[in-house]
């Protein structure tokens, strides 16, 4: 016999469950809402073979599985966040039954209310700054006519110093971009820059920022990013959003 | 099989707000958030997401793709 559990996607406030009709749940399930003390947990049933501790340990190592679950989770969170203030939960938050869900809503009630107050009417924007790849060295360093080893090493050293100088000035630009955006948003935070093996890009990511912005300030925020990008052609600035407030739904007290 | 974490549909230098109905988040950004930040409510199933190393996961996926490619032409 296989046991089942309740997968939690997000906690919302004032969510009309009917808006979730037609939104797909993970594993072909059906979305349901568990209500407690004015908060709603959006959940669906999953098989603990797949989502229990052993299953998760195995499956989290599988990129295809991870992608499917992350996308499914995000689809639900986006649908919820469109209709009500929503605090997205981390991937694979699972309770054994609805009583377990209510227990969590109860014990973290005040902290969840605070999160919902913080994110209500706001969206997350992602802004990244990349170092521009250094153009292939032109004739800045005189090419030695005789390919001596010392000359070669000297040239390599000069190139490497120039690259370091570029990266450090680009890092200053990244700091400035972050400061300007943070002033313009409700909150801003710097996430860890992504590894090039994950982004598949050769440029160094100098800044991986997340900003919480009022829904009706989104255009102005995007315009400011555009302005900063034009002012700093020495770096690449990328902006994506608006997204649900994933990076700003952290509980203050545990 | 999918083995790349796409950086997003566009790689421009400036702002490219996504279409209203297509706000798909690049997988790497989504995993950054779903594994790294966000509300943590301890569920009944306890598993440490902190231990999920995406670089390793991706390398594993790439390696298994390469291996299956190598095995196929028999």
Interface residues (C-beta under 8 A of the other chain):
Chain A: X5 X8 X11 X48 X51 X52 X53 X56 X57 X60 X61 X62 X63 X64 X66 X67 X70 X71 X73 X74 X78 X87 X88 X89 X90 X91 X92 X93 X94 X95 X96 X100 X104 X108 X112 X115 X126 X191 X192 X194 X195 X197 X198 X199 X200 X201 X208 X210 X218 X222 X223 X225 X226 X229 X230 X236 X237 X238 X239 X240 X241 X242 X243 X246 X247 X249 X250 X251 X254
Chain B: X1 X2 X3 X4 X5 X6 X7 X8 X11 X12 X13 X14 X15 X16 X17 X18 X23 X25 X26 X27 X28 X29 X30 X31 X32 X33 X34 X35 X36 X37 X38 X39 X40 X41 X42 X43 X44 X45 X46 X47 X49 X52 X54 X55 X56 X57 X58 X59 X60 X61
